[in-house]
Amino acid sequence: MTPPLTTATPVGVVGAGTMGRGIAQVAATFGHPVLLHDSNPQALEDARAFLERILRRLVEKGKLAPGQDAEILNRITLLSEGLEPLAACGLIIEAIVEDLAAKQTLFAQLERLVASDTILATNTSSLSVTAIASACQRPERVLGLHFFNPAPLMPLVEIVPGVATASEVVSRARSLVEAWGKTPVVARDTPGFIVNRVARPFYGEALRILEEGIADAPTIDWAMRTFGGFRMGPFELMDLIGNDINFRVTETLWKACFYEPRYRPSFTQQRMVEAGRLGRKAGIGFYDYREGATNPDPVTDPTLGKQIFQRILAMLINEAVDAVFWRIASPADIDRAMQLGVNYPKGLLHWADELGLPTVLGWLESLYDTYREDRYRPSPLFRQMINRNARFFEEADT
Ligand code: NAD
């Protein structure tokens, strides 16, 4: 039995961009010596300046004791040349460019350096963990550890075993992620894992409602906030994420799922990207953020609002139910992932239990009857569970 990873275990992080620097901060905060490597020396310098600033701010806010910022920073060694020093690491987390060939080359190089029980993890959002692991002689030591941005603040980590990953590697990684104060969920190695897959209808169905002319963006956002208790509506969120990024995630998932119609990207969003209306970062997206600009008020008709909310919620629940059907993750992990990864006010499967599966199935069947599109087909699990009079959680849990 391999000993558990402790705070004495050196942790390697490869890629010092948005994610790598955040993951390095987490590991160093929890006491690990951290080796942070990037092939671009400028990225390392930027990461160092960024971490200095962030940690200083945490001291100012009283979240770290005076001097703790320097202690954390001192635990992080920057490596710009050569991977060799990473040989000492018990865990290496890769956060380089999202490119399969680049990641495979790196994993093959790392494996030649490290000890036989070193865990190699990838932070990929959309590539197959199994394909990355296939570059290694011992793919059983490779898994996905999918952190969310910003890594120090977001509590969720999706743990993704590949086809060959050893269960011991999963349990060691899980214990470590928990020791870092994070909540791990385990997802099957399928496109989008849990969060990026199950969240798709929040954007896609909202865009569809807009495209059909049923309601405008402010009205759809109002409906989801008012009747669903979502912190932000879909268009506000797409503008925050960036339409370019949100569109790319949808397109990647749609292709990776062999052109599954539920994930088909929207022309409207594609045009927004082409027009440079990327959202907040561009000053304009679905809303106009420029100084002096005004945006239309929502049409606050409760009948319309409830219809919009029910349609989007039905599609979200269908996605979550289907993820259970295809054994992507357990119902508890799916609910946890959506609450912690994208701030949903309630777990979708708890919501399904609360509403009653026949009610949600009824909403989906009515959409399917209207459109006769595969996109609206209900997951087979609805009928299977209704026939057994089953629910996802015990009554007391809801
Ligand atoms: P980024 O572009 O901010 O940073 C990537 C860094 O990797 C750059 O500094 C680059 O110089 C470096 N790099 C590229 N190739 C390298 C190599 N071969 N060896 C060493 N360094 C190399 O990217 P990011 O947003 O931090 O994403 C990193 C990974 O995390 C990707 O796989 C991405 O899909 C995933 N991810 C991103 C987010 C997010 O919100 N940004 C969230 C979860 C997961």
Boltz pocket constraint, residues with backbone or C-beta under 6 A from the ligand:
constraints:
  - pocket:
      binder: B
      contacts: [[A, 14], [A, 15], [A, 16], [A, 17], [A, 18], [A, 19], [A, 20], [A, 37], [A, 38], [A, 39], [A, 40], [A, 43], [A, 94], [A, 95], [A, 96], [A, 97], [A, 98], [A, 99], [A, 102], [A, 106], [A, 123], [A, 124], [A, 125], [A, 126], [A, 146], [A, 147], [A, 148], [A, 149]]
      max_distance: 6.0
